[in-house]
Amino acid sequence: MRQLTEDSAIPLTLSQRLLHDSLSRQPELRSTVALSARLVGDLDTDAFTAALRDTVERHDALRIAFGARSDGEPYQWIRELPPEPSTVRLQRVSAPSEERFTRFVRQVAALDMNRPWDLSDSYPFRFRLLSHTAGLHAFLATFAHQAVDSATHAIFTRDLWQFYHHRVDSGSPAPDRLTGSFAAAARAHQARDLRAGDDALTEFWRERLREARACGFTAARPPGPLADCEAVEASFQLAGPRLSALRAAARRSNCTELQLIQGAFAAAIFQYTPQDTISLSTPIDTRGAAERGVLGMFDLGLPLTLRRSASTAELLDRVRQESFEVLRHRHVTAGALERIGPDSSDWLGRGSASNLWITYARLAPLRSRPGDGAIRVDQGFYKPQWRRQLAPIDLRVASRPDQLGLVLALDSGRIPEPSARAVADTLKARLTSLADVNRYEETPQDAEHS
């Protein structure tokens, strides 16, 4: 075990501490952040592997190691760069067709996602570049959630391709690759929390958590052991005129795309529960303005408290108000949690009580520069079809300029299957109705923003 010194120890962010506590209570869980991409074109493999190493050097969160003191208290420090050959695993895959290659890559991705992490002994990432032909590659990146959060999709992908292009153009690393310190950000968060006068913060979350409750459904619980129940999963996409219409509907309702989806999700849930109040949790980024490009674990799962409403407009107004208040009070401190009481971690973080969960990621389309050697990057192409449920109802949204993809996964071991399928169908119908192109006449302003 590394000798701990005052200078080398890095404080855990509150997000890390809550996740660590949750995983300690449920060691069977695998909490990962996973990326995948289909790369089509003449990829410079040497430049790509070097760019991966540049990215690991730039972001010290990708070199985090965890340990525990004699009293069980966790701590972390930053490792040196790994030996060069171990940064990424390269593999040529002989497959009779791209379909078989894709199936194999997804199996590998699922295995990487479900392998346990030992961050006292290994780095918090697993990189693979699998090649089918000279012009078709699969890139898989799996990260320990204890080290990074959902912002990894945007930050890591942006920096990787920036470094790749620089390597291709110049044959040397980009000069600014050493920026982006998680250690500095974590210490800044600790200093901010120590300075914070959090009486108002404590009172806000005490009031909100007093109303927070798990959602109950009216249908009967399915028979048999929970382990025999499989997740019910529904996925659908919106693109083209229907996506433009959905975004136009959000603007006309004076809300964001995410708020419109949250409102539709809540409305679907209210149809299948007798409760008049539900709590919808979503990861909120607690980075400061100067930390936007820093990889690390800063997401904090915070609940929106929503009440049954007489109309869609009234429900959306509640979503807007709650979103604003939650964002205002997103910088929760450990002191505030202690004052609120021991039950707070069930709702702040990803605790077992947070049974309605929504993850929203904005993804930019990736196309390398035009010309010789251009690479097309299809993000998320090799995402496995199965993943472990961490919440009974889990809505995952990927928003791109040209497409909105939604996956609604419901654990039929904890949510009755009739209700699960009904929720999925109702959510799809509500969003499809909002995306009805015949309901709106697109204005030039709408077309410009869509």
C-alpha positions as a Markdown table, in Angstrom:
| # | Residue | x | y | z |
|---|---|---|---|---|
| 1 | Met | 0.0 | 0.0 | 0.0 |
| 2 | Arg | 1.3 | 3.5 | -0.9 |
| 3 | Gln | 2.5 | 5.6 | 2.1 |
| 4 | Leu | -0.1 | 8.3 | 2.6 |
| 5 | Thr | 1.1 | 11.8 | 3.1 |
| 6 | Glu | -0.7 | 15.1 | 3.7 |
| 7 | Asp | 0.3 | 16.3 | 0.2 |
| 8 | Ser | -0.5 | 13.2 | -1.7 |
| 9 | Ala | -4.0 | 12.4 | -0.2 |
| 10 | Ile | -6.9 | 13.9 | -2.2 |
| 11 | Pro | -10.3 | 14.4 | -0.5 |
| 12 | Leu | -13.2 | 12.5 | -1.9 |
| 13 | Thr | -15.8 | 14.6 | -3.5 |
| 14 | Leu | -19.3 | 14.2 | -1.9 |
| 15 | Ser | -20.4 | 12.3 | -5.0 |
| 16 | Gln | -17.5 | 9.9 | -4.6 |
| 17 | Arg | -18.2 | 9.4 | -0.9 |
| 18 | Leu | -22.0 | 8.7 | -1.4 |
| 19 | Leu | -21.2 | 6.3 | -4.2 |
| 20 | His | -18.5 | 4.6 | -2.1 |
| 21 | Asp | -21.0 | 4.1 | 0.7 |
| 22 | Ser | -23.7 | 2.8 | -1.7 |
| 23 | Leu | -21.2 | 0.3 | -3.2 |
| 24 | Ser | -20.1 | -0.8 | 0.3 |
| 25 | Arg | -23.6 | -1.6 | 1.2 |
| 26 | Gln | -24.2 | -3.4 | -2.2 |
| 27 | Pro | -20.9 | -5.0 | -3.2 |
| 28 | Glu | -22.6 | -7.0 | -6.0 |
| 29 | Leu | -23.2 | -3.8 | -8.0 |
| 30 | Arg | -21.0 | -2.7 | -10.8 |
| 31 | Ser | -21.0 | 1.1 | -11.3 |
| 32 | Thr | -19.3 | 2.1 | -14.5 |
| 33 | Val | -19.4 | 4.8 | -17.2 |
| 34 | Ala | -19.0 | 3.2 | -20.6 |
| 35 | Leu | -18.4 | 4.7 | -24.1 |
| 36 | Ser | -18.2 | 2.9 | -27.4 |
| 37 | Ala | -17.7 | 4.1 | -31.0 |
| 38 | Arg | -17.6 | 2.6 | -34.4 |
| 39 | Leu | -14.7 | 4.1 | -36.4 |
| 40 | Val | -15.0 | 4.0 | -40.2 |
| 41 | Gly | -12.1 | 5.2 | -42.3 |
| 42 | Asp | -8.3 | 5.1 | -42.4 |
| 43 | Leu | -7.5 | 5.3 | -38.7 |
| 44 | Asp | -3.9 | 6.0 | -37.8 |
| 45 | Thr | -3.7 | 3.4 | -35.0 |
| 46 | Asp | -0.4 | 4.7 | -33.6 |
| 47 | Ala | -1.7 | 8.2 | -33.4 |
| 48 | Phe | -4.9 | 7.0 | -31.8 |
| 49 | Thr | -3.1 | 5.0 | -29.1 |
| 50 | Ala | -0.8 | 7.9 | -28.4 |
| 51 | Ala | -3.8 | 10.3 | -28.2 |
| 52 | Leu | -5.3 | 7.9 | -25.6 |
| 53 | Arg | -2.2 | 8.2 | -23.5 |
| 54 | Asp | -2.2 | 12.0 | -23.9 |
| 55 | Thr | -5.7 | 12.0 | -22.6 |
| 56 | Val | -4.8 | 9.9 | -19.6 |
| 57 | Glu | -1.8 | 12.3 | -18.9 |
| 58 | Arg | -4.1 | 15.4 | -19.2 |
| 59 | His | -6.8 | 14.1 | -16.8 |
| 60 | Asp | -5.4 | 12.9 | -13.5 |
| 61 | Ala | -8.8 | 11.5 | -12.6 |
| 62 | Leu | -7.9 | 8.6 | -15.0 |
| 63 | Arg | -4.9 | 7.8 | -12.7 |
| 64 | Ile | -6.8 | 7.7 | -9.4 |
| 65 | Ala | -6.0 | 5.0 | -6.9 |
| 66 | Phe | -8.1 | 4.2 | -3.8 |
| 67 | Gly | -7.1 | 3.0 | -0.4 |
| 68 | Ala | -8.5 | 2.7 | 3.1 |
| 69 | Arg | -7.1 | 3.7 | 6.5 |
| 70 | Ser | -7.1 | 1.4 | 9.4 |
| 71 | Asp | -10.5 | 2.7 | 10.5 |
| 72 | Gly | -12.0 | 2.0 | 7.0 |
| 73 | Glu | -12.0 | 5.6 | 5.9 |
| 74 | Pro | -11.3 | 5.8 | 2.2 |
| 75 | Tyr | -8.7 | 8.0 | 0.6 |
| 76 | Gln | -7.3 | 8.5 | -2.9 |
| 77 | Trp | -4.2 | 9.6 | -4.7 |
| 78 | Ile | -2.9 | 10.1 | -8.2 |
| 79 | Arg | -0.7 | 7.4 | -9.9 |
| 80 | Glu | 2.0 | 7.9 | -12.4 |
| 81 | Leu | 1.2 | 7.2 | -16.0 |
| 82 | Pro | 0.8 | 3.5 | -16.7 |
| 83 | Pro | 3.4 | 1.6 | -18.8 |
| 84 | Glu | 2.8 | 2.5 | -22.4 |
| 85 | Pro | 1.8 | -0.9 | -23.7 |
| 86 | Ser | -0.9 | -1.3 | -21.0 |
| 87 | Thr | -2.8 | 1.9 | -21.9 |
| 88 | Val | -5.0 | 0.2 | -24.5 |
| 89 | Arg | -5.5 | -3.3 | -25.6 |
| 90 | Leu | -5.3 | -3.8 | -29.4 |
| 91 | Gln | -7.0 | -6.8 | -31.0 |
| 92 | Arg | -7.6 | -7.9 | -34.6 |
| 93 | Val | -10.9 | -9.8 | -34.8 |
| 94 | Ser | -11.4 | -12.3 | -37.6 |
| 95 | Ala | -15.2 | -12.4 | -38.3 |
| 96 | Pro | -17.0 | -13.5 | -41.4 |
| 97 | Ser | -19.2 | -10.4 | -41.4 |
| 98 | Glu | -19.6 | -7.0 | -39.8 |
| 99 | Glu | -22.7 | -8.3 | -38.0 |
| 100 | Arg | -20.7 | -11.1 | -36.3 |
| 101 | Phe | -18.0 | -8.5 | -35.5 |
| 102 | Thr | -20.6 | -6.2 | -33.9 |
| 103 | Arg | -22.0 | -9.1 | -31.8 |
| 104 | Phe | -18.6 | -10.0 | -30.6 |
| 105 | Val | -17.7 | -6.4 | -29.7 |
| 106 | Arg | -20.9 | -6.0 | -27.7 |
| 107 | Gln | -20.2 | -9.2 | -25.7 |
| 108 | Val | -16.7 | -7.8 | -24.9 |
| 109 | Ala | -18.3 | -4.5 | -23.8 |
| 110 | Ala | -20.7 | -6.3 | -21.5 |
| 111 | Leu | -17.9 | -8.2 | -19.9 |
| 112 | Asp | -15.8 | -5.1 | -19.3 |
| 113 | Met | -18.8 | -3.3 | -17.8 |
| 114 | Asn | -19.5 | -6.1 | -15.3 |
| 115 | Arg | -15.9 | -6.8 | -14.2 |
| 116 | Pro | -15.4 | -5.5 | -10.7 |
| 117 | Trp | -13.0 | -2.7 | -10.1 |
| 118 | Asp | -10.1 | -2.8 | -7.6 |
| 119 | Leu | -8.8 | 0.7 | -7.6 |
| 120 | Ser | -6.1 | 0.0 | -5.0 |
| 121 | Asp | -4.4 | -2.1 | -7.6 |
| 122 | Ser | -5.5 | -1.0 | -11.1 |
| 123 | Tyr | -6.3 | 2.1 | -13.1 |
| 124 | Pro | -9.9 | 3.3 | -13.4 |
| 125 | Phe | -10.2 | 2.7 | -17.1 |
| 126 | Arg | -10.2 | -0.1 | -19.7 |
| 127 | Phe | -9.5 | 0.8 | -23.3 |
| 128 | Arg | -9.9 | -1.6 | -26.2 |
| 129 | Leu | -9.4 | -1.0 | -30.0 |
| 130 | Leu | -10.8 | -3.9 | -31.9 |
| 131 | Ser | -10.2 | -4.0 | -35.7 |
| 132 | His | -12.3 | -5.8 | -38.2 |
| 133 | Thr | -10.7 | -4.4 | -41.4 |
| 134 | Ala | -8.3 | -1.6 | -42.1 |
| 135 | Gly | -11.2 | 0.7 | -42.4 |
| 136 | Leu | -13.5 | -0.5 | -39.6 |
| 137 | His | -12.6 | -0.4 | -35.9 |
| 138 | Ala | -14.5 | -0.6 | -32.6 |
| 139 | Phe | -13.3 | 1.5 | -29.7 |
| 140 | Leu | -14.5 | 0.6 | -26.2 |
| 141 | Ala | -13.8 | 2.7 | -23.1 |
| 142 | Thr | -15.0 | 1.6 | -19.6 |
| 143 | Phe | -14.4 | 3.7 | -16.5 |
| 144 | Ala | -14.9 | 3.2 | -12.8 |
| 145 | His | -17.7 | 5.5 | -11.7 |
| 146 | Gln | -15.8 | 6.2 | -8.5 |
| 147 | Ala | -13.4 | 8.2 | -10.7 |
| 148 | Val | -15.5 | 9.9 | -13.3 |
| 149 | Asp | -19.1 | 10.8 | -14.0 |
| 150 | Ser | -21.5 | 11.2 | -17.0 |
| 151 | Ala | -19.7 | 14.3 | -18.2 |
| 152 | Thr | -17.0 | 11.9 | -19.4 |
| 153 | His | -19.0 | 11.3 | -22.6 |
| 154 | Ala | -18.4 | 14.9 | -23.7 |
| 155 | Ile | -15.0 | 15.8 | -22.1 |
| 156 | Phe | -13.1 | 12.6 | -22.8 |
| 157 | Thr | -14.4 | 12.2 | -26.4 |
| 158 | Arg | -13.6 | 15.9 | -27.2 |
| 159 | Asp | -10.0 | 15.7 | -25.8 |
| 160 | Leu | -9.3 | 12.3 | -27.4 |
| 161 | Trp | -10.1 | 13.5 | -30.9 |
| 162 | Gln | -8.4 | 16.8 | -30.4 |
| 163 | Phe | -5.2 | 15.0 | -29.4 |
| 164 | Tyr | -5.6 | 12.5 | -32.3 |
| 165 | His | -5.8 | 15.2 | -34.9 |
| 166 | His | -2.8 | 17.0 | -33.4 |
| 167 | Arg | -0.8 | 13.7 | -33.5 |
| 168 | Val | -1.8 | 13.1 | -37.1 |
| 169 | Asp | -0.9 | 16.6 | -38.2 |
| 170 | Ser | 2.3 | 17.1 | -36.2 |
| 171 | Gly | 3.4 | 13.7 | -34.9 |
| 172 | Ser | 3.8 | 15.2 | -31.5 |
| 173 | Pro | 1.6 | 15.6 | -28.4 |
| 174 | Ala | -0.5 | 18.8 | -28.0 |
| 175 | Pro | 1.2 | 21.3 | -25.8 |
| 176 | Asp | -1.7 | 21.8 | -23.4 |
| 177 | Arg | -2.3 | 18.1 | -22.5 |
| 178 | Leu | -1.3 | 18.6 | -18.8 |
| 179 | Thr | -4.3 | 20.8 | -17.9 |
| 180 | Gly | -7.4 | 19.5 | -16.3 |
| 181 | Ser | -6.6 | 18.6 | -12.7 |
| 182 | Phe | -9.2 | 16.6 | -10.7 |
| 183 | Ala | -7.0 | 16.8 | -7.6 |
| 184 | Ala | -7.0 | 20.6 | -7.7 |
| 185 | Ala | -10.8 | 20.6 | -8.3 |
| 186 | Ala | -11.5 | 18.2 | -5.4 |
| 187 | Arg | -9.4 | 20.3 | -3.0 |
| 188 | Ala | -11.3 | 23.4 | -4.2 |
| 189 | His | -14.6 | 21.7 | -3.5 |
| 190 | Gln | -13.4 | 20.8 | 0.0 |
| 191 | Ala | -12.3 | 24.3 | 0.7 |
| 192 | Arg | -15.6 | 25.7 | -0.6 |
| 193 | Asp | -17.6 | 23.3 | 1.6 |
| 194 | Leu | -15.6 | 24.2 | 4.7 |
| 195 | Arg | -16.4 | 27.9 | 4.1 |
| 196 | Ala | -20.1 | 27.3 | 3.3 |
| 197 | Gly | -22.7 | 28.5 | 5.7 |
| 198 | Asp | -25.2 | 25.8 | 4.9 |
| 199 | Asp | -28.1 | 26.5 | 7.2 |
| 200 | Ala | -30.3 | 27.5 | 4.2 |
| 201 | Leu | -29.1 | 24.6 | 2.2 |
| 202 | Thr | -29.8 | 22.2 | 5.0 |
| 203 | Glu | -33.3 | 23.5 | 5.5 |
| 204 | Phe | -34.0 | 23.4 | 1.7 |
| 205 | Trp | -33.1 | 19.7 | 1.5 |
| 206 | Arg | -34.7 | 18.8 | 4.8 |
| 207 | Glu | -38.0 | 20.1 | 3.5 |
| 208 | Arg | -37.6 | 18.4 | 0.1 |
| 209 | Leu | -36.5 | 15.1 | 1.5 |
| 210 | Arg | -39.4 | 15.2 | 4.0 |
| 211 | Glu | -41.7 | 14.8 | 0.9 |
| 212 | Ala | -39.4 | 12.3 | -1.0 |
| 213 | Arg | -40.8 | 8.8 | -1.3 |
| 214 | Ala | -40.5 | 5.7 | -3.4 |
| 215 | Cys | -43.2 | 5.4 | -6.0 |
| 216 | Gly | -45.8 | 2.6 | -5.5 |
| 217 | Phe | -47.8 | 1.1 | -8.4 |
| 218 | Thr | -51.3 | -0.3 | -8.4 |
| 219 | Ala | -50.7 | -3.6 | -10.3 |
| 220 | Ala | -49.8 | -6.8 | -8.3 |
| 221 | Arg | -46.2 | -7.7 | -7.7 |
| 222 | Pro | -45.0 | -10.6 | -10.0 |
| 223 | Pro | -44.6 | -14.0 | -8.4 |
| 224 | Gly | -41.3 | -15.8 | -7.9 |
| 225 | Pro | -37.9 | -14.8 | -6.8 |
| 226 | Leu | -36.6 | -11.4 | -7.8 |
| 227 | Ala | -33.6 | -12.9 | -9.5 |
| 228 | Asp | -35.9 | -14.7 | -12.0 |
| 229 | Cys | -37.4 | -11.4 | -13.2 |
| 230 | Glu | -35.9 | -9.7 | -16.2 |
| 231 | Ala | -35.9 | -6.0 | -17.0 |
| 232 | Val | -38.5 | -4.7 | -19.3 |
| 233 | Glu | -36.8 | -2.4 | -21.8 |
| 234 | Ala | -38.2 | -0.1 | -24.4 |
| 235 | Ser | -36.2 | 2.1 | -26.7 |
| 236 | Phe | -37.2 | 4.6 | -29.4 |
| 237 | Gln | -35.8 | 7.5 | -31.3 |
| 238 | Leu | -37.0 | 10.8 | -32.7 |
| 239 | Ala | -35.4 | 12.5 | -35.6 |
| 240 | Gly | -36.1 | 14.8 | -38.5 |
| 241 | Pro | -39.4 | 16.8 | -38.5 |
| 242 | Arg | -40.7 | 15.0 | -35.4 |
| 243 | Leu | -37.6 | 16.0 | -33.4 |
| 244 | Ser | -37.9 | 19.6 | -34.6 |
| 245 | Ala | -41.5 | 19.6 | -33.5 |
| 246 | Leu | -40.6 | 18.2 | -30.1 |
| 247 | Arg | -38.0 | 20.9 | -29.6 |
| 248 | Ala | -40.4 | 23.5 | -30.8 |
| 249 | Ala | -42.9 | 22.3 | -28.3 |
| 250 | Ala | -40.3 | 22.7 | -25.5 |
| 251 | Arg | -39.6 | 26.3 | -26.6 |
| 252 | Arg | -43.3 | 27.1 | -26.7 |
| 253 | Ser | -43.7 | 25.7 | -23.2 |
| 254 | Asn | -40.8 | 27.9 | -22.1 |
| 255 | Cys | -38.8 | 24.9 | -20.9 |
| 256 | Thr | -35.7 | 22.9 | -21.9 |
| 257 | Glu | -35.8 | 19.7 | -23.8 |
| 258 | Leu | -34.8 | 17.8 | -20.6 |
| 259 | Gln | -37.6 | 19.5 | -18.7 |
| 260 | Leu | -40.1 | 18.5 | -21.4 |
| 261 | Ile | -39.0 | 14.9 | -21.1 |
| 262 | Gln | -39.1 | 15.0 | -17.3 |
| 263 | Gly | -42.7 | 16.3 | -17.5 |
| 264 | Ala | -43.7 | 13.6 | -19.9 |
| 265 | Phe | -42.0 | 10.9 | -17.7 |
| 266 | Ala | -43.7 | 12.2 | -14.6 |
| 267 | Ala | -47.1 | 12.3 | -16.3 |
| 268 | Ala | -46.7 | 8.7 | -17.4 |
| 269 | Ile | -45.8 | 7.6 | -13.9 |
| 270 | Phe | -48.8 | 9.5 | -12.4 |
| 271 | Gln | -51.1 | 7.4 | -14.6 |
| 272 | Tyr | -50.0 | 4.2 | -12.8 |
| 273 | Thr | -49.6 | 5.3 | -9.1 |
| 274 | Pro | -52.3 | 6.5 | -6.6 |
| 275 | Gln | -49.7 | 8.9 | -5.1 |
| 276 | Asp | -50.1 | 12.6 | -5.5 |
| 277 | Thr | -46.3 | 13.2 | -5.1 |
| 278 | Ile | -43.3 | 11.5 | -6.7 |
| 279 | Ser | -39.6 | 12.1 | -6.6 |
| 280 | Leu | -37.7 | 12.0 | -9.8 |
| 281 | Ser | -33.9 | 11.8 | -9.4 |
| 282 | Thr | -31.3 | 12.9 | -12.0 |
| 283 | Pro | -27.5 | 13.4 | -12.0 |
| 284 | Ile | -26.7 | 17.1 | -11.5 |
| 285 | Asp | -23.2 | 18.4 | -12.4 |
| 286 | Thr | -21.7 | 20.3 | -9.4 |
| 287 | Arg | -18.6 | 21.5 | -11.2 |
| 288 | Gly | -17.8 | 25.2 | -10.9 |
| 289 | Ala | -17.4 | 27.4 | -14.0 |
| 290 | Ala | -13.6 | 26.9 | -14.0 |
| 291 | Glu | -14.0 | 23.0 | -13.9 |
| 292 | Arg | -16.2 | 22.4 | -16.9 |
| 293 | Gly | -13.5 | 20.6 | -18.8 |
| 294 | Val | -12.2 | 18.5 | -15.8 |
| 295 | Leu | -12.8 | 14.8 | -15.7 |
| 296 | Gly | -13.8 | 13.5 | -12.3 |
| 297 | Met | -16.7 | 12.4 | -10.1 |
| 298 | Phe | -18.9 | 15.5 | -9.5 |
| 299 | Asp | -22.4 | 14.3 | -10.5 |
| 300 | Leu | -24.8 | 14.2 | -7.5 |
| 301 | Gly | -28.1 | 12.5 | -7.9 |
| 302 | Leu | -30.7 | 15.0 | -6.7 |
| 303 | Pro | -34.5 | 14.5 | -6.7 |
| 304 | Leu | -37.2 | 16.8 | -8.1 |
| 305 | Thr | -40.4 | 16.6 | -6.0 |
| 306 | Leu | -43.3 | 16.7 | -8.4 |
| 307 | Arg | -47.0 | 16.8 | -7.5 |
| 308 | Arg | -49.9 | 15.5 | -9.6 |
| 309 | Ser | -51.2 | 18.3 | -11.8 |
| 310 | Ala | -54.4 | 19.1 | -13.5 |
| 311 | Ser | -52.7 | 19.8 | -16.9 |
| 312 | Thr | -49.5 | 19.3 | -18.8 |
| 313 | Ala | -48.8 | 23.1 | -18.6 |
| 314 | Glu | -49.2 | 23.0 | -14.8 |
| 315 | Leu | -46.9 | 20.0 | -14.5 |
| 316 | Leu | -44.2 | 21.6 | -16.7 |
| 317 | Asp | -44.4 | 24.7 | -14.6 |
| 318 | Arg | -43.7 | 22.6 | -11.6 |
| 319 | Val | -40.8 | 20.9 | -13.3 |
| 320 | Arg | -39.3 | 24.3 | -14.2 |
| 321 | Gln | -39.6 | 25.6 | -10.7 |
| 322 | Glu | -38.2 | 22.5 | -9.1 |
| 323 | Ser | -35.3 | 22.4 | -11.6 |
| 324 | Phe | -34.4 | 26.0 | -10.8 |
| 325 | Glu | -34.5 | 25.4 | -7.1 |
| 326 | Val | -32.5 | 22.2 | -7.2 |
| 327 | Leu | -29.8 | 23.8 | -9.4 |
| 328 | Arg | -29.6 | 26.7 | -6.9 |
| 329 | His | -29.0 | 24.3 | -4.1 |
| 330 | Arg | -26.9 | 21.7 | -5.9 |
| 331 | His | -23.7 | 22.3 | -3.9 |
| 332 | Val | -24.7 | 20.0 | -1.1 |
| 333 | Thr | -22.1 | 19.7 | 1.7 |
| 334 | Ala | -21.2 | 16.8 | 4.0 |
| 335 | Gly | -22.2 | 19.0 | 6.9 |
| 336 | Ala | -25.6 | 19.6 | 5.4 |
| 337 | Leu | -26.1 | 15.8 | 5.1 |
| 338 | Glu | -25.2 | 15.2 | 8.7 |
| 339 | Arg | -27.7 | 17.8 | 9.8 |
| 340 | Ile | -30.5 | 16.4 | 7.7 |
| 341 | Gly | -30.0 | 12.9 | 9.1 |
| 342 | Pro | -29.0 | 9.4 | 8.1 |
| 343 | Asp | -31.8 | 8.9 | 5.6 |
| 344 | Ser | -30.6 | 11.6 | 3.3 |
| 345 | Ser | -28.1 | 9.4 | 1.5 |
| 346 | Asp | -31.0 | 7.3 | 0.2 |
| 347 | Trp | -32.1 | 10.4 | -1.9 |
| 348 | Leu | -29.0 | 12.4 | -2.4 |
| 349 | Gly | -26.7 | 10.1 | -4.4 |
| 350 | Arg | -27.9 | 6.9 | -6.1 |
| 351 | Gly | -29.5 | 5.2 | -3.1 |
| 352 | Ser | -31.9 | 2.4 | -3.1 |
| 353 | Ala | -34.9 | 4.6 | -2.5 |
| 354 | Ser | -34.4 | 6.6 | -5.7 |
| 355 | Asn | -36.6 | 4.4 | -7.8 |
| 356 | Leu | -37.4 | 6.9 | -10.6 |
| 357 | Trp | -34.2 | 7.8 | -12.3 |
| 358 | Ile | -33.4 | 9.8 | -15.5 |
| 359 | Thr | -30.0 | 10.3 | -17.1 |
| 360 | Tyr | -29.6 | 12.9 | -19.8 |
| 361 | Ala | -26.6 | 13.4 | -22.0 |
| 362 | Arg | -26.0 | 16.0 | -24.7 |
| 363 | Leu | -23.7 | 14.5 | -27.4 |
| 364 | Ala | -22.2 | 16.4 | -30.3 |
| 365 | Pro | -22.0 | 14.6 | -33.6 |
| 366 | Leu | -18.4 | 13.6 | -34.3 |
| 367 | Arg | -17.0 | 13.8 | -37.8 |
| 368 | Ser | -13.3 | 14.2 | -38.4 |
| 369 | Arg | -12.1 | 17.0 | -40.7 |
| 370 | Pro | -12.9 | 16.4 | -44.4 |
| 371 | Gly | -10.2 | 15.3 | -46.7 |
| 372 | Asp | -7.9 | 12.3 | -46.9 |
| 373 | Gly | -8.0 | 10.0 | -43.9 |
| 374 | Ala | -11.4 | 11.3 | -42.6 |
| 375 | Ile | -12.9 | 9.2 | -39.8 |
| 376 | Arg | -16.6 | 8.8 | -39.2 |
| 377 | Val | -17.3 | 8.2 | -35.5 |
| 378 | Asp | -20.6 | 6.6 | -34.6 |
| 379 | Gln | -20.9 | 7.1 | -30.8 |
| 380 | Gly | -22.6 | 4.4 | -28.7 |
| 381 | Phe | -22.8 | 2.0 | -31.6 |
| 382 | Tyr | -21.5 | -1.0 | -29.6 |
| 383 | Lys | -23.5 | -0.4 | -26.4 |
| 384 | Pro | -24.5 | -3.8 | -24.9 |
| 385 | Gln | -28.2 | -4.6 | -25.0 |
| 386 | Trp | -28.2 | -5.6 | -21.4 |
| 387 | Arg | -27.0 | -3.8 | -18.3 |
| 388 | Arg | -27.5 | -4.2 | -14.6 |
| 389 | Gln | -30.4 | -2.1 | -13.2 |
| 390 | Leu | -29.5 | 0.3 | -10.4 |
| 391 | Ala | -33.0 | 1.8 | -10.1 |
| 392 | Pro | -36.4 | 0.1 | -10.6 |
| 393 | Ile | -37.2 | 2.6 | -13.4 |
| 394 | Asp | -34.3 | 4.1 | -15.3 |
| 395 | Leu | -34.8 | 6.4 | -18.3 |
| 396 | Arg | -31.6 | 7.1 | -20.3 |
| 397 | Val | -31.7 | 9.9 | -22.9 |
| 398 | Ala | -29.0 | 10.7 | -25.4 |
| 399 | Ser | -29.6 | 14.0 | -27.2 |
| 400 | Arg | -27.8 | 14.9 | -30.4 |
| 401 | Pro | -28.5 | 17.7 | -32.8 |
| 402 | Asp | -30.0 | 15.3 | -35.3 |
| 403 | Gln | -31.5 | 12.6 | -33.0 |
| 404 | Leu | -33.1 | 12.0 | -29.6 |
| 405 | Gly | -32.6 | 8.5 | -28.3 |
| 406 | Leu | -34.5 | 7.2 | -25.3 |
| 407 | Val | -34.1 | 3.9 | -23.4 |
| 408 | Leu | -36.6 | 3.1 | -20.6 |
| 409 | Ala | -35.6 | 0.2 | -18.5 |
| 410 | Leu | -37.9 | -1.1 | -15.7 |
| 411 | Asp | -37.0 | -3.9 | -13.3 |
| 412 | Ser | -39.9 | -6.2 | -13.2 |
| 413 | Gly | -38.6 | -7.7 | -10.0 |
| 414 | Arg | -39.5 | -4.5 | -8.2 |
| 415 | Ile | -42.1 | -2.9 | -10.6 |
| 416 | Pro | -45.0 | -5.1 | -11.7 |
| 417 | Glu | -44.5 | -6.1 | -15.3 |
| 418 | Pro | -48.0 | -4.9 | -16.4 |
| 419 | Ser | -47.2 | -1.5 | -15.0 |
| 420 | Ala | -43.7 | -1.5 | -16.4 |
| 421 | Arg | -44.9 | -2.1 | -20.0 |
| 422 | Ala | -47.7 | 0.4 | -19.5 |
| 423 | Val | -45.3 | 3.1 | -18.4 |
| 424 | Ala | -43.1 | 2.5 | -21.4 |
| 425 | Asp | -46.0 | 2.6 | -23.8 |
| 426 | Thr | -47.5 | 5.7 | -22.2 |
| 427 | Leu | -44.2 | 7.6 | -22.2 |
| 428 | Lys | -43.6 | 6.8 | -25.9 |
| 429 | Ala | -47.1 | 7.9 | -26.8 |
| 430 | Arg | -46.8 | 11.2 | -24.9 |
| 431 | Leu | -43.5 | 12.1 | -26.5 |
| 432 | Thr | -44.8 | 11.0 | -29.9 |
| 433 | Ser | -47.8 | 13.2 | -29.4 |
| 434 | Leu | -45.6 | 16.2 | -28.5 |
| 435 | Ala | -43.6 | 15.5 | -31.7 |
| 436 | Asp | -46.6 | 15.5 | -33.9 |
| 437 | Val | -45.5 | 17.7 | -36.8 |
| 438 | Asn | -49.1 | 18.6 | -37.6 |
| 439 | Arg | -49.6 | 20.3 | -34.3 |
| 440 | Tyr | -47.1 | 23.0 | -35.0 |
| 441 | Glu | -46.3 | 25.3 | -37.8 |
| 442 | Glu | -42.5 | 25.6 | -37.7 |
| 443 | Thr | -41.4 | 29.2 | -37.8 |
| 444 | Pro | -38.0 | 30.3 | -39.2 |
| 445 | Gln | -36.8 | 30.7 | -35.7 |
| 446 | Asp | -37.8 | 27.1 | -34.8 |
| 447 | Ala | -36.0 | 25.8 | -37.9 |
| 448 | Glu | -32.8 | 27.8 | -37.0 |
| 449 | His | -32.7 | 26.4 | -33.4 |
| 450 | Ser | -33.7 | 22.8 | -34.4 |
